[in-house]
Amino acid sequence: MTYSEQLQPWCIVRNLPNQENIIVARFRRRDDAVAYLQVLKQSGVNITLKIIFNAQNSNISREN
């Protein structure tokens, strides 16, 4: 996960039929993601979208 992705953990994700997900947009705040999701739903396109919190800790120490 890049540094800019770490700064924007809230994601709008599009679900595809083959069990894959595509990140449509990233946001710093959940409220921004919710507002953008509402705009996308008002556009009239019938696709499945959801909001997720995509946090990954790259500083996890591994035991050998």
N, C-alpha and C positions, 0 to 999 in steps of 0.2 A: 504494500500500500504506500503510495507516494505521500509526501508531506502535505501537498494540497488536498489530497483525498482525506487525510487525517483531520484537516481543518473543517471538512464538510462531511460529517458522518451520517446525516439524514439523507436518504435516497428515495427517489420515486422509481419503482421497479415495474417493468412490463413483463407479464407472464406469457411465455410462448407455449404452444401446444406440446412441444417435445420436452417438457419439464426444464427448460432453460429460462433464465431471467436476464433481462437487459436493463442496465441502469440508464434511465431516461435523463435524470437530473440529480444534482447533489446540492445540499444546503447546509448551512451552519446551524440554523434553528429549525425546530420541528414546525413552528407556526408558519414559516416560509414555505416549507414543503406541503403543508396542508392547504395553504392558499393556492399554490401552483397546481396541486392535484384537483382542486375545485375548478380552476380555469380549464384544465385539460378535459375534465368530465363535461363541462358546459360546451365544449367544442363539438360535441355530438358524435365523436368517434366511439364505436363500441369495442373497446379493448379493456382488458383487465389490468388495472394498475393498483399498486399498494405502496405504502410507506414503510420503510425498514430503517433500523439504526444499524449501520455497518461499521462496527468498531473492531479493530484488530490491534492487539498489543504486540508490537514488534520487539519489545524489550523483554520478552519472556526468556528466562534462562533455562537451558535444557541440561538435564543430568545425563552423564555418560555412563 
